[in-house]
Amino acid sequence: MASEEPLRGNPDMPVKFFTAVLFSKGFDLKDHLYGELEEDFGKIDFSGEDHPFDLTDYYNNEMGDGIKRRIISFAGLGSAEDLPGKKLVSSRIEKGFAGGRGRRVNIDPGYIDYYKVVLASFKEAPQKIYLCKGVFADMVLLFQDGDFITLPWTFPDIKSGLYMDDFTWIREKYKEDRRKLRK
């Protein structure tokens, strides 16, 4: 009996990478982090507003009070299979900026495509899908009927809607970049 070639997804289905960056009070992203990010992720094409990260105190012992989050995206498109490598690079960058208490910055890389927002994580959970090298994929938003919708496990600050304008802008840029590929 001849073996069948397994069906494969579209290898040309690119994604747009972004980072969800948590940072300590007094940590200047533009002066300290942007150069590092651009070296490993590419040119920054969007940097959202800073939002207080105060719906949980999960990182306060390590990063102190007054933590903020900013969404940053990068020019061009890439392959979803690069997500684990981007998480490993992010971890290296975080360690480079660590202080006496621990991290001063927490970088969660992710991607957007037509249908979803996915973050990379080192933490296991029931909804997360193991990729490789200790990295899991965590789908945190779906795009449905013209809007992003949250899921039961979506992080509280993302669920609150603080970043919906950011993700909408990044998705529109993704769509524009996809159109350019087809020409």
RAGI-V219906 format. One record per residue. N is the residue number from 1. RES is the residue in one small letter. PHI is phi in radians with two decimals (* if undefined). PSI is psi in radians with two decimals (none if undefined). OMEGA is omega as a letter, one per 40 degrees, with the letter a starting at -180 (none if undefined). Layout:
# RAGI-V219906
n->(N N)
res->(RES RES)
phi->(PHI PHI)
psi->(PSI PSI)
omega->(OMEGA OMEGA)
This chain:
# RAGI-V219906
n->(1 2 3 4 5 6 7 8 9 10 11 12 13 14 15 16 17 18 19 20 21 22 23 24 25 26 27 28 29 30 31 32 33 34 35 36 37 38 39 40 41 42 43 44 45 46 47 48 49 50 51 52 53 54 55 56 57 58 59 60 61 62 63 64 65 66 67 68 69 70 71 72 73 74 75 76 77 78 79 80 81 82 83 84 85 86 87 88 89 90 91 92 93 94 95 96 97 98 99 100 101 102 103 104 105 106 107 108 109 110 111 112 113 114 115 116 117 118 119 120 121 122 123 124 125 126 127 128 129 130 131 132 133 134 135 136 137 138 139 140 141 142 143 144 145 146 147 148 149 150 151 152 153 154 155 156 157 158 159 160 161 162 163 164 165 166 167 168 169 170 171 172 173 174 175 176 177 178 179 180 181 182 183)
res->(m a s e e p l r g n p d m p v k f f t a v l f s k g f d l k d h l y g e l e e d f g k i d f s g e d h p f d l t d y y n n e m g d g i k r r i i s f a g l g s a e d l p g k k l v s s r i e k g f a g g r g r r v n i d p g y i d y y k v v l a s f k e a p q k i y l c k g v f a d m v l l f q d g d f i t l p w t f p d i k s g l y m d d f t w i r e k y k e d r r k l r k)
phi->(* -1.29 -1.45 -1.56 -1.24 -1.14 -1.14 -2.18 -1.22 -1.29 -1.21 -1.69 -1.52 -1.32 -2.25 -1.95 -1.52 -2.56 -2.24 -1.83 -1.88 -1.65 -2.56 -1.26 -0.98 1.55 -1.50 -1.57 -1.10 -1.11 -1.29 -1.80 -1.76 -0.97 -1.06 -1.09 -1.10 -1.14 -1.10 -1.80 -1.96 1.86 -1.09 -1.26 -2.00 -2.76 -2.38 -1.34 -1.29 -1.39 -2.18 -1.04 -1.80 -2.21 -1.55 -2.63 -1.90 -0.91 -1.75 -1.07 -1.04 -1.49 -1.88 1.47 -1.49 1.35 -1.17 -2.22 -2.24 -2.36 -1.71 -2.29 -2.06 -2.19 -1.09 1.46 -2.15 -2.47 -1.83 -0.99 -1.20 -1.48 -1.02 -1.02 -1.09 -1.19 -1.17 -1.13 -1.11 -1.04 -1.10 -1.09 -1.10 -0.97 -1.10 -1.16 -1.82 -1.10 -2.03 -1.07 -1.52 2.38 -1.18 -1.82 -2.50 -2.22 -1.95 -1.87 -1.28 -2.77 -2.50 -2.13 -2.26 -1.04 -1.93 -2.80 -2.07 -2.14 -1.94 -1.58 -2.59 -1.61 -1.64 -1.40 -2.79 -1.00 -1.51 -1.49 -1.91 -1.21 -1.79 -3.13 0.92 1.41 -1.87 -1.99 -1.72 -2.20 -1.30 -1.88 -2.50 -1.99 -1.83 -2.56 0.91 1.47 -2.50 -1.38 -2.11 -1.51 -2.10 -0.96 -1.72 -1.00 -0.97 -0.95 -1.21 -1.26 -1.06 -1.15 1.67 -0.96 -1.89 -1.08 -1.11 -1.09 -1.14 -1.12 -1.05 -1.11 -1.13 -1.10 -1.13 -1.01 -1.08 -1.08 -1.15 -1.13 -1.06 -1.10 -1.14 -1.37 -1.38)
psi->(2.21 2.45 2.47 2.51 2.25 2.57 2.51 2.59 3.08 1.90 -0.24 0.30 1.51 2.88 2.91 2.17 2.58 2.98 2.48 1.89 2.11 2.42 2.59 2.75 2.31 -0.14 2.01 1.92 -0.78 -0.75 -0.61 -0.76 -0.58 -0.76 -0.75 -0.78 -0.79 -0.55 -0.66 -0.41 -0.32 3.11 2.33 2.24 -0.07 2.37 1.99 -3.09 2.72 2.33 2.42 2.38 1.36 0.26 -0.07 2.70 0.38 -0.70 -0.01 -0.69 -0.65 -0.74 -0.09 -3.04 2.89 0.44 2.50 2.84 2.48 2.45 2.28 2.29 2.92 2.53 2.59 -3.11 2.75 -2.94 2.35 -0.50 -0.15 -0.09 -0.81 -0.73 -0.65 -0.60 -0.72 -0.71 -0.74 -0.72 -0.72 -0.76 -0.78 -0.80 -0.59 -0.42 0.06 2.59 -2.83 -0.62 -0.30 -2.55 2.52 -0.24 2.48 2.06 1.99 1.79 2.69 -3.09 2.79 2.42 -2.87 -0.52 -0.30 2.89 2.20 2.33 2.61 2.56 2.61 -0.13 2.31 2.54 2.81 -0.60 -0.19 2.55 2.18 2.30 -1.19 2.90 0.58 0.17 2.35 2.64 2.30 1.80 2.05 -0.32 2.57 2.60 2.08 2.32 0.70 0.10 2.74 2.40 2.55 2.90 2.87 -0.52 0.02 2.36 2.49 -0.71 -0.60 -0.72 -0.54 -0.30 -0.01 -0.58 0.13 -0.66 -0.69 -0.87 -0.59 -0.79 -0.81 -0.70 -0.71 -0.71 -0.69 -0.84 -0.72 -0.78 -0.63 -0.72 -0.69 -0.61 -0.55 -0.28 none)
omega->(a i i i a i a i a a a a a i i a i i i a i a a i i i a a a a a a a i i a a i a a a a i i i i a i i i i i a i i i a a a i a a a i i i i i i i a i a a i a i a i a i a i i i i i i i i i i i a i a a i a a a a i i i a i i i i i i a a a i a i i a i a i i a a a a i i i i i a i i a i a i i i a i i a i i i i a a i a a a i i a i a a a i i a i i a i i i i a i i i i i i a a none)
